[in-house]
Amino acid sequence: MTLIRKGSLVVSAQAREDNPLHGPIYMAAMALAARDGGASTIRANGPEDIAAIKAVCDLPIIGISKLWDARFPVYITPNRATADKIKAAGAEIIGIDATQRPRDGGPVEELIAYIRDDLKCEVFADVDTLENGLKAAAARPTYVATTMAGYTDETEARKGSGPDFELLEALVRATDIPVVAEGRFWEPSQVARALELGAHAVVIGTAITNPRDITRRFVTESGAC
């Protein structure tokens, strides 16, 4: 039994510093709106946002902590220290970049084991390719997700092509770990297709929780001015 309900929608409530909605109070409100709309789980970044959401929202939280460092390409929960802060903030699920790229910390397999066995949290492993997905799955996280497809040097060409259904389908066929679809979902029909292909759940961020980008999309695609 996993905390993320099978067949459900996960909403990513995150806002960078340049976004008018940046800040714990806004992300807590966004999480409540997502909950009331039917989301099963919230994905949130940083101990402050996680704690604020946890204080008002009863849904499970996939917590991540972005550590920006020019020396390393991995920035999503790269090490034990960031995982510790997420757990302390109240997240029951810890999301990590589970690619094999350099990180400020030990091997990803050791991080997965630490979160699972020492912190007693579910592990949400973000991957970019089938190869990295299978390597992550071998370490037995709770979930493997397609989050990083299109956001690594190896997969950059996929970024403009919508959700990576090919990777999703390949992972579902190749591993018994629940596979979560994430990345560039804009339409309900895409969510339905992901579930049909065997996704355990689907994560949506920008298309729900970033009004600035949603507005920009409507303006651009409609020709409005």
C-alpha positions in Angstrom: 0.0 0.0 0.0 1.5 3.3 -1.1 0.7 6.8 0.2 0.0 8.0 -3.4 -3.3 6.6 -4.4 -3.2 4.5 -7.6 -4.9 6.3 -10.5 -4.8 9.7 -8.9 -3.6 13.2 -9.7 -0.7 14.7 -7.8 -0.4 18.5 -7.9 3.0 20.2 -7.7 2.7 23.5 -5.8 6.0 25.3 -6.4 6.9 28.9 -7.3 10.4 30.2 -7.9 11.6 33.5 -6.4 10.7 35.5 -9.5 7.1 34.3 -9.4 4.5 36.6 -7.6 3.2 33.4 -5.8 6.5 32.6 -4.3 6.2 32.0 -0.5 4.8 29.5 2.0 1.5 31.3 2.5 0.7 31.2 -1.2 1.8 27.6 -1.7 -0.3 26.5 1.3 -3.3 28.1 -0.2 -2.5 26.5 -3.6 -2.3 23.1 -1.9 -5.7 23.6 -0.3 -7.2 24.6 -3.6 -5.6 21.5 -5.2 -7.0 19.3 -2.4 -10.5 20.7 -2.8 -10.2 20.1 -6.6 -9.5 16.4 -6.1 -5.7 16.0 -5.9 -4.5 13.0 -3.9 -1.0 14.3 -3.0 1.0 17.5 -3.1 4.6 18.0 -4.3 6.3 20.9 -2.7 9.8 22.4 -2.6 11.7 23.5 0.5 11.2 23.0 4.2 9.3 26.3 4.6 6.7 25.6 2.0 6.4 21.9 3.1 5.8 22.9 6.7 3.3 25.6 5.8 1.3 23.1 3.6 1.5 20.4 6.3 0.0 22.8 8.8 -3.2 23.3 6.8 -3.5 20.4 4.4 -4.1 16.7 5.3 -2.8 15.2 2.0 0.5 13.3 1.8 3.4 15.5 0.6 6.2 14.7 -1.8 8.9 17.0 -0.4 11.9 18.0 -2.3 14.7 20.5 -1.6 16.4 22.2 -4.4 20.1 22.8 -3.8 21.6 24.9 -6.6 25.3 24.4 -7.0 27.2 25.3 -10.2 29.5 22.4 -9.6 26.8 19.7 -9.9 23.9 19.2 -12.3 21.8 17.4 -9.7 19.9 19.9 -7.6 16.7 18.1 -6.4 17.5 16.6 -2.9 21.0 15.6 -3.8 22.1 14.3 -0.3 21.2 13.2 3.2 21.2 16.7 4.7 18.5 17.9 2.3 16.5 14.8 2.9 16.7 15.3 6.6 15.3 18.8 6.3 12.4 17.5 4.2 11.5 14.8 6.7 11.8 17.3 9.6 9.4 19.7 7.8 6.7 17.0 7.7 6.9 15.3 4.3 6.0 11.6 4.2 7.5 11.1 0.7 10.9 12.4 -0.3 11.6 13.2 -3.9 15.1 13.0 -5.3 16.9 13.3 -8.6 17.7 9.6 -9.2 19.8 10.1 -12.4 23.4 8.9 -12.4 24.7 12.4 -12.8 27.2 14.0 -10.4 25.8 15.3 -7.1 26.8 16.9 -3.9 26.6 13.7 -1.9 27.1 9.9 -2.2 25.7 7.5 -4.8 22.0 7.8 -5.4 21.5 4.1 -4.4 22.8 5.0 -0.9 20.5 8.0 -0.7 17.5 5.9 -1.6 18.4 3.3 1.1 18.9 6.1 3.6 15.5 7.7 3.0 13.8 4.3 3.0 15.5 2.6 5.9 16.7 5.4 8.2 14.2 8.1 7.6 11.3 5.7 7.1 9.9 7.8 4.3 8.7 6.7 0.9 11.1 7.5 -1.9 10.0 9.2 -5.1 12.8 8.7 -7.7 12.9 11.2 -10.6 14.6 9.8 -13.7 15.2 10.8 -17.3 15.9 7.6 -19.2 15.0 3.9 -19.2 18.5 3.0 -18.2 18.6 5.4 -15.3 15.1 4.4 -14.3 16.1 0.7 -14.1 19.2 1.5 -12.1 17.0 3.5 -9.7 14.4 0.8 -9.5 17.1 -1.7 -8.6 17.7 0.3 -5.4 14.0 -0.2 -4.5 12.5 3.2 -4.1 8.8 3.4 -3.6 8.1 5.1 -7.0 10.0 5.8 -10.2 8.9 9.0 -12.0 9.6 10.4 -15.5 10.1 13.9 -14.0 13.6 14.5 -15.5 12.9 13.4 -19.1 13.7 16.5 -21.2 15.6 18.2 -18.4 19.0 16.5 -18.7 21.6 16.9 -21.4 20.9 13.4 -22.7 17.2 14.0 -23.0 17.0 17.7 -23.8 15.5 17.1 -27.3 12.3 15.7 -25.7 11.5 18.9 -23.9 9.3 20.4 -26.5 7.4 17.3 -27.4 4.9 17.0 -24.5 4.9 14.2 -21.9 7.3 11.4 -22.5 4.8 8.6 -23.0 7.5 6.4 -24.6 9.6 6.4 -21.4 6.5 5.9 -19.2 5.4 2.8 -21.2 9.0 1.4 -21.2 9.4 1.8 -17.5 5.9 0.2 -16.7 6.9 -2.8 -18.8 10.4 -3.2 -17.3 9.9 -2.7 -13.6 7.5 -3.7 -10.8 8.0 -0.4 -9.0 5.0 1.9 -9.4 5.8 4.4 -12.2 4.5 8.0 -11.9 4.2 10.2 -15.0 5.4 13.7 -14.6 6.6 16.5 -17.0 4.8 18.7 -19.5 1.2 17.6 -18.9 -1.2 20.3 -20.2 -4.4 18.5 -21.1 -6.8 16.1 -19.2 -6.6 13.8 -22.2 -2.8 13.4 -21.6 -3.4 12.4 -18.0 -6.0 9.8 -19.2 -3.5 8.4 -21.7 -0.8 8.1 -19.1 -3.1 6.2 -16.8 -4.1 3.9 -19.7 -0.4 3.2 -20.3 -0.1 2.0 -16.7 1.0 5.1 -14.7 0.4 4.7 -11.0 -0.4 8.4 -10.8 0.3 11.6 -12.8 1.9 14.8 -11.4 0.9 18.2 -12.8 2.6 21.5 -11.9 2.6 24.5 -14.2 -0.7 23.7 -15.9 -2.5 24.0 -12.6 -0.4 26.1 -10.2 1.4 28.7 -12.3 -1.2 31.3 -13.4 1.6 33.4 -15.1 2.5 30.6 -17.5 -1.1 29.6 -18.0 -1.9 33.2 -18.9 1.1 33.4 -21.2 0.0 30.2 -23.0 -3.5 31.6 -23.6 -2.1 34.9 -24.9 0.4 33.2 -27.2 -1.8 30.5 -28.6 -4.9 32.6 -29.1 -3.1 35.7 -30.6 -4.6 37.9 -27.9 -2.9 41.1 -27.0 
